[in-house]
Amino acid sequence: MVVHGEHYRMELFEGADFADQCVEVCDDVPFLQGRGLTKNCINSLKVYGDGAWVLYEEPNFRGRMYIVERGDYCSHVEWQAQNPNIQSIRRVVNYF
């Protein structure tokens, strides 16, 4: 199997407008607080490369989902979320 596109990379920020604590991820994360975030809120993020990501409101890829593609998101409202509670993330991978 071949993965299409660039490698995946995303920066997650606890504060809006890329403020406060930041964590960089390149793979699936079933529980973001295990990666050093102190809150269960992601208020802004930056997505790099060709990949898309699914953000989940609950740990272990459960709960309401949001899809984000390459770009800068200054607020959770920009990815259509009702609140900034994000606790797990997963890459969207296309196989050919």
N, CA, C and O of each residue as an XYZ file, in Angstrom:
384
protein
N       0.829     -1.181      0.000
C       0.000      0.000      0.000
C       0.876      1.248      0.000
O       1.941      1.274      0.616
N       0.422      2.262     -0.686
C       1.149      3.518     -0.762
C       0.276      4.622     -0.180
O      -0.903      4.738     -0.513
N       0.861      5.415      0.678
C       0.138      6.557      1.247
C       0.361      7.744      0.332
O       1.498      8.056     -0.023
N      -0.705      8.400     -0.048
C      -0.618      9.542     -0.953
C      -0.400     10.830     -0.167
O      -1.018     11.028      0.880
N       0.462     11.696     -0.655
C       0.625     13.021     -0.065
C       1.785     13.129      0.895
O       2.485     12.155      1.174
N       1.970     14.330      1.391
C       3.037     14.640      2.338
C       2.792     13.958      3.672
O       1.705     13.445      3.940
N       3.823     13.964      4.497
C       3.621     13.470      5.847
C       2.684     14.425      6.597
O       2.529     15.588      6.222
N       2.088     13.927      7.620
C       1.086     14.670      8.378
C       1.743     15.429      9.525
O       2.644     14.923     10.194
N       1.268     16.665      9.736
C       1.765     17.437     10.885
C       0.715     18.479     11.250
O       0.119     19.117     10.383
N       0.504     18.633     12.552
C      -0.464     19.605     13.032
C       0.029     20.174     14.359
O       0.593     19.456     15.184
N      -0.191     21.473     14.552
C       0.096     22.122     15.825
C      -1.234     22.474     16.479
O      -2.104     23.086     15.861
N      -1.374     22.078     17.734
C      -2.593     22.317     18.500
C      -2.298     23.335     19.592
O      -1.292     23.224     20.292
N      -3.165     24.318     19.739
C      -2.973     25.377     20.727
C      -4.151     25.411     21.694
O      -5.306     25.310     21.281
N      -3.853     25.552     22.981
C      -4.929     25.635     23.971
C      -5.682     26.953     23.871
O      -6.875     26.999     24.168
N      -5.016     28.020     23.461
C      -5.647     29.330     23.364
C      -6.060     29.684     21.949
O      -5.555     29.110     20.984
N      -6.972     30.622     21.827
C      -7.372     31.125     20.514
C      -6.223     31.913     19.900
O      -5.329     32.366     20.614
N      -6.242     32.079     18.593
C      -5.234     32.853     17.863
C      -3.816     32.350     18.126
O      -2.880     33.145     18.206
N      -3.654     31.018     18.261
C      -2.342     30.365     18.385
C      -1.593     30.791     19.644
O      -0.374     30.964     19.630
N      -2.345     30.956     20.732
C      -1.762     31.369     22.012
C      -1.719     30.182     22.979
O      -2.299     29.127     22.722
N      -1.031     30.382     24.076
C      -0.918     29.414     25.172
C      -0.127     28.189     24.753
O       0.636     28.229     23.788
N      -0.315     27.100     25.485
C       0.467     25.885     25.272
C       0.211     25.304     23.884
O      -0.916     25.320     23.388
N       1.276     24.791     23.266
C       1.198     24.206     21.925
C       1.807     22.810     21.949
O       2.831     22.573     22.591
N       1.153     21.885     21.233
C       1.672     20.528     21.064
C       1.657     20.212     19.577
O       0.665     20.467     18.894
N       2.754     19.656     19.076
C       2.822     19.243     17.681
C       2.580     17.740     17.599
O       3.125     16.971     18.389
N       1.755     17.329     16.635
C       1.482     15.906     16.448
C       1.679     15.534     14.981
O       1.448     16.344     14.083
N       2.110     14.299     14.758
C       2.332     13.785     13.408
C       1.633     12.442     13.204
O       1.737     11.842     12.134
N       0.924     11.974     14.227
C       0.257     10.677     14.134
C      -1.025     10.697     14.955
O      -1.341     11.701     15.592
N      -1.757      9.598     14.943
C      -3.003      9.508     15.694
C      -2.721      9.622     17.188
O      -1.724      9.102     17.688
N      -3.629     10.319     17.897
C      -3.470     10.492     19.339
C      -4.808     10.154     20.004
O      -5.762     10.921     19.881
N      -4.893      9.006     20.714
C      -6.155      8.618     21.331
C      -6.523      9.438     22.570
O      -7.685      9.455     22.977
N      -5.539     10.120     23.175
C      -5.826     10.932     24.362
C      -4.820     12.083     24.407
O      -3.668     11.898     24.801
N      -5.269     13.273     24.000
C      -4.356     14.418     23.878
C      -3.722     14.824     25.197
O      -2.576     15.273     25.203
N      -4.424     14.683     26.314
C      -3.850     15.084     27.587
C      -2.635     14.220     27.941
O      -1.801     14.624     28.752
N      -2.536     13.055     27.346
C      -1.358     12.215     27.520
C      -0.143     12.751     26.784
O       0.971     12.281     27.011
N      -0.339     13.728     25.904
C       0.749     14.355     25.150
C       1.231     15.649     25.784
O       2.064     16.346     25.204
N       0.725     15.980     26.955
C       1.237     17.151     27.654
C       0.300     18.340     27.709
O       0.624     19.345     28.341
N      -0.844     18.255     27.070
C      -1.802     19.362     27.190
C      -2.426     19.319     28.579
O      -2.721     18.244     29.101
N      -2.623     20.478     29.166
C      -3.180     20.528     30.515
C      -4.694     20.625     30.522
O      -5.330     20.314     31.529
N      -5.279     21.053     29.410
C      -6.730     21.205     29.320
C      -7.261     20.257     28.248
O      -6.489     19.678     27.483
N      -8.591     20.102     28.198
C      -9.176     19.306     27.118
C      -9.744     20.224     26.046
O     -10.666     19.853     25.320
N      -9.183     21.430     25.955
C      -9.641     22.413     24.978
C      -8.549     22.674     23.939
O      -7.383     22.878     24.276
N      -8.957     22.661     22.671
C      -8.096     23.094     21.573
C      -8.830     24.271     20.941
O      -9.869     24.094     20.305
N      -8.288     25.465     21.119
C      -8.966     26.659     20.628
C      -8.455     27.147     19.288
O      -9.105     27.969     18.642
N      -7.295     26.655     18.857
C      -6.783     27.015     17.533
C      -5.803     25.938     17.099
O      -5.254     25.212     17.928
N      -5.588     25.841     15.785
C      -4.657     24.838     15.278
C      -4.164     25.218     13.892
O      -4.771     26.022     13.184
N      -3.029     24.604     13.529
C      -2.435     24.783     12.206
C      -2.198     23.398     11.626
O      -1.570     22.547     12.255
N      -2.712     23.181     10.407
C      -2.564     21.898      9.729
C      -1.602     22.093      8.560
O      -1.786     22.990      7.738
N      -0.567     21.241      8.492
C       0.441     21.315      7.445
C       0.350     20.084      6.547
O      -0.226     19.071      6.944
N       0.910     20.163      5.350
C       0.953     19.027      4.443
C      -0.352     18.838      3.698
O      -1.226     19.705      3.717
N      -0.474     17.695      3.042
C      -1.644     17.403      2.222
C      -2.728     16.655      2.985
O      -3.834     16.478      2.473
N      -2.430     16.222      4.181
C      -3.359     15.376      4.916
C      -4.473     16.118      5.610
O      -4.361     17.303      5.924
N      -5.546     15.397      5.843
C      -6.659     15.897      6.644
C      -6.675     15.140      7.969
O      -6.107     14.054      8.081
N      -7.323     15.718      8.959
C      -7.411     15.128     10.297
C      -8.861     15.134     10.749
O      -9.651     15.979     10.328
N      -9.203     14.183     11.611
C     -10.502     14.174     12.277
C     -10.254     14.485     13.745
O      -9.447     13.829     14.403
N     -10.958     15.495     14.249
C     -10.889     15.870     15.657
C     -12.104     15.265     16.365
O     -13.220     15.327     15.850
N     -11.888     14.688     17.528
C     -12.978     14.061     18.290
C     -13.129     14.747     19.652
O     -12.142     15.138     20.276
N     -14.372     14.885     20.096
C     -14.630     15.535     21.382
C     -14.286     14.655     22.581
O     -14.110     15.163     23.688
N     -14.190     13.341     22.371
C     -13.926     12.436     23.485
C     -12.669     11.613     23.209
O     -12.255     11.484     22.057
N     -12.055     11.052     24.267
C     -10.884     10.194     24.069
C     -11.220      8.972     23.221
O     -12.386      8.613     23.060
N     -10.176      8.339     22.680
C     -10.291      7.094     21.919
C     -11.192      7.212     20.697
O     -11.923      6.283     20.353
N     -11.125      8.377     20.045
C     -11.796      8.591     18.758
C     -13.310      8.394     18.852
O     -13.919      7.710     18.029
N     -13.897      9.012     19.878
C     -15.346      8.920     20.089
C     -15.948     10.309     20.185
O     -15.242     11.305     20.344
N     -17.252     10.351     20.088
C     -17.965     11.617     20.225
C     -18.077     12.359     18.905
O     -17.769     11.822     17.841
N     -18.517     13.587     18.998
C     -18.693     14.424     17.805
C     -17.362     14.581     17.086
O     -16.315     14.701     17.721
N     -17.409     14.578     15.731
C     -16.190     14.638     14.914
C     -16.184     15.903     14.063
O     -17.227     16.408     13.648
N     -14.967     16.397     13.817
C     -14.766     17.544     12.926
C     -13.584     17.233     12.024
O     -12.576     16.694     12.482
N     -13.699     17.570     10.743
C     -12.612     17.334      9.798
C     -11.926     18.653      9.490
O     -12.584     19.648      9.189
N     -10.590     18.658      9.568
C      -9.806     19.844      9.226
C      -8.769     19.457      8.171
O      -8.200     18.367      8.208
N      -8.541     20.365      7.240
C      -7.541     20.187      6.196
C      -6.489     21.269      6.351
O      -6.556     22.077      7.277
N      -5.505     21.291      5.436
C      -4.404     22.238      5.539
C      -4.925     23.660      5.726
O      -5.842     24.100      5.033
N      -4.319     24.366      6.681
C      -4.694     25.753      6.926
C      -4.554     26.120      8.379
O      -4.205     25.289      9.218
N      -4.830     27.375      8.666
C      -4.781     27.903     10.023
C      -6.203     28.143     10.502
O      -7.015     28.740      9.795
N      -6.497     27.678     11.699
C      -7.813     27.821     12.316
C      -7.619     28.601     13.621
O      -7.112     28.062     14.604
N      -8.028     29.875     13.619
C      -7.788     30.763     14.771
C      -8.712     30.471     15.946
O      -8.426     30.873     17.074
N      -9.811     29.779     15.694
C     -10.809     29.516     16.724
C     -11.542     28.226     16.380
O     -11.611     27.841     15.213
N     -12.085     27.564     17.385
C     -12.847     26.334     17.151
C     -14.066     26.581     16.268
O     -14.553     25.653     15.623
N     -14.558     27.795     16.228
C     -15.702     28.134     15.376
C     -15.344     27.930     13.899
O     -16.215     27.613     13.089
N     -14.067     28.111     13.550
C     -13.636     27.975     12.158
C     -13.674     26.534     11.659
O     -13.682     26.319     10.447
N     -13.697     25.541     12.547
C     -13.902     24.159     12.094
C     -15.308     23.679     12.476
O     -15.559     22.480     12.596
N     -16.220     24.648     12.663
C     -17.652     24.400     12.868
C     -17.981     23.718     14.184
O     -19.021     23.069     14.292
N     -17.110     23.849     15.200
C     -17.377     23.230     16.499
C     -18.217     24.146     17.375
O     -18.104     25.370     17.312
N     -19.060     23.530     18.192
C     -19.870     24.287     19.140
C     -19.060     24.682     20.367
O     -19.379     25.664     21.036
N     -18.006     23.912     20.663
C     -17.129     24.215     21.799
C     -15.735     23.698     21.467
O     -15.572     22.944     20.508
N     -14.723     24.091     22.248
C     -13.345     23.706     21.922
C     -12.890     22.383     22.534
O     -11.692     22.101     22.559
N     -13.820     21.568     23.026
C     -13.438     20.310     23.660
C     -13.000     19.288     22.617
O     -13.828     18.716     21.909
N     -11.696     19.065     22.531
C     -11.127     18.066     21.629
C     -10.187     17.208     22.471
O      -9.271     17.723     23.113
N     -10.421     15.885     22.463
C      -9.607     15.021     23.305
C      -8.861     13.927     22.552
O      -8.007     13.258     23.133
N      -9.166     13.729     21.260
C      -8.390     12.771     20.462
C      -8.424     13.207     19.001
O      -9.339     13.908     18.568
N      -7.410     12.779     18.251
C      -7.320     13.144     16.830
C      -6.814     11.951     16.036
O      -6.066     11.115     16.542
N      -7.243     11.892     14.770
C      -6.829     10.789     13.894
C      -6.596     11.326     12.488
O      -7.339     12.184     12.010
N      -5.562     10.814     11.832
C      -5.273     11.197     10.446
C      -6.292     10.560      9.511
O      -6.778      9.459      9.769
N      -6.610     11.250      8.434
C      -7.390     10.674      7.347
C      -6.371     10.194      6.319
O      -5.648     11.002      5.736
N      -6.310      8.889      6.096
C      -5.298      8.309      5.223
C      -5.996      7.671      4.017
O      -6.936      6.892      4.174
N      -5.530      8.006      2.829
C      -6.054      7.415      1.594
C      -5.081      6.369      1.082
O      -3.894      6.648      0.913
N      -5.576      5.175      0.836
C      -4.751      4.108      0.280
C      -5.175      3.862     -1.159
O      -6.363      3.895     -1.478
N      -4.193      3.613     -2.033
C      -4.465      3.355     -3.442
C      -3.975      1.985     -3.807
O      -4.109      1.568     -4.957
